[in-house]
Amino acid sequence: MEVLVDNFDLFVRGFLGSLEIIVYALVGSLVLGTILAMMRVSPVPPLRRFGSGYVSIIRNSPLTIMLFFTAFVLPELGFNAPFFWLGVLGLTLYTAAFVCEAVRSGINAVPAGQAEAARSVGLTFGQSLGSVVMPQAIRSVIPPLGSVVIAMMKNSAVVGAFGVGGDLFSVGTRLTSAQGFAALPVLTGVLLGYLAITLPTAAVLSRIEEKVAILR
Amino acid sequence: MSGAPSVLYDAPGPKARRRSLVLSVVVVVAFLAIAAWVVLRLRSTGQFAPDRWAPLFWPGDEQFVQVWGRIGTGVRYTLQAAALAILFSLVLGTALTTLRLLLGRYARLPVVLLAEVLRGAPVVLLIFFASRVLPQFGVDLSQLWYLVIGLTAYNFVVIGEILRAGVAALPNGQREAGLAIGLTRQQTVLLIQLPQAFRLMLPALISQLVVIVKDTSLAALVLTGPQELLRTGRQLTQFFNNPLQTYLLVALLFIIINSLLGRLATYTEKRLSQARSAGKQEPEGDITETRTDTDVEADAAATPGDTDADTSTTQGRPQP
């Protein structure tokens, strides 16, 4: 167990590194996912088709392959960025599809009467989506979006396993594989680190759910 | 969504149709421009060179047969790992749910704690954990089994949650009827509640299989085997030096497998809801409104994840 105490600063740095990946991917995928969801409900057929095509492709292929694409294929095409950003990009593109699905299911959960009322007082598509449907959708989006976010936090470990370095998972591989420490205490420490991210998030999310939930 | 007029906008009149057409054209042109740029980019980096594609896609190529033999093995290992993982997850998940239903509030605390820990942990870490920690305790298995153990450790909890949501969605009368005819609580859970929960949650269980199939590819990152699809692809890229083409093919194979599973999930969902409404039609006679109401309720209740099962599947959709 003294591995954990001796290398505590390493674990803390890894924890912060993981948080960094998570924060960037969170912001990116929320923005991209919302845009995709709007595409999927828009009146313009090509946009709708693009949105649903993107979602069904991403949802059916592993995150690992997405990372192989962003990390190995993009540089071949002359798109060079630091490895960290390529990893974050992969996680963002992947998570965005699930955010899109969550947001869309939220939009669908708003009773049709709301959208009809908005339309019948003369609001345009953009207005009724923006000021009537979306504000309500966001509330029913929180539970599914919450599980997407938690899954993304756990998926940040895949980015770490991919060799981005400096995150919690790479601390685990470094201490066990390269420096030969016993696997059980080190990996338990890593596991606790991830639980310290996911469990509080789950708790906060269920609090928010209780606060903003609208009963239908 | 396809074609059907949405409540979000009017059935388009002539003006709106024109505007939508103009927008469509603009969007298509924009997409084409992006596609053209990508194609140019691909060309200038030599991605269209035939020797990058031929071994994978051209049956006349001398390496084609050998390459596809390896891909076939890859698909087999991927499916094998996924099948073993779902099998163990189902067995353990059922056991977990049974325990949670039968144990008293305090006795089930350790079970709940274990479930929470496993559910909050990244799968990739659990796989890595299995491959590193088990050998230290003298459990020496092949890499395939570490993958299966890692996948099972996460997924049995998720399947347990799915089943629990299924049991919760059953009408309370089922349990009461079981107890009333003199079954014990154990018998009621095993003979009355769980079999129905399985049926109710079949679509969600199949969707979870999609997640497992996808997660087998994590072995390529943290294990030294088995020769599953992604590892095979990785080795092919080292040989042919064509990451774009190979990963495209690997992604395609995953997409094919998983969309077939997705189809199966939607199909069973449809079949089940048909069976449910057909079963209800008879006793309730002509009160159509009552019938549809209860159906809607059953569908809503069948959605796992709206209680506290937040990482389990929502409405039969695979989670990331």
Interface residues (C-beta under 8 A of the other chain):
Chain A: R40 V41 P43 V44 P45 P46 L47 R48 F50 S52 S56 I57 R59 N60 S61 P62 L63 T64 I65 F68 F69 F72 V73 E76 L77 G78 Y94 T95 F98 E101 S105 A112 A115 E116 R119 F125 S128 L129 V133 P143 P144 G146 S147 V148 I150 A151 M152 K154 N155 S156 A157 V158 A161 F162 F169 G172 T173 T176 A182 A183 L184 L187 V190 L191 Y194 L195 T198 L199 A202 L205 S206
Chain B: M1 S2 S6 V7 L8 Y9 D10 P12 A16 S20 L23 S24 V27 V28 F31 R41 L42 S44 T45 Q47 E116 V117 G120 A121 P122 V123 V124 L125 F128 F129 R132 V133 Q136 V210 K214 D215 S217 L218 A220 L221 V222 L230 G233 R234 T237 P243 L244 Y247 V250 A251 F254 I255 N258 S259 G262 G305 D306 D308 D310 T311 S312 T314 Q315 R317 P318 Q319 P320
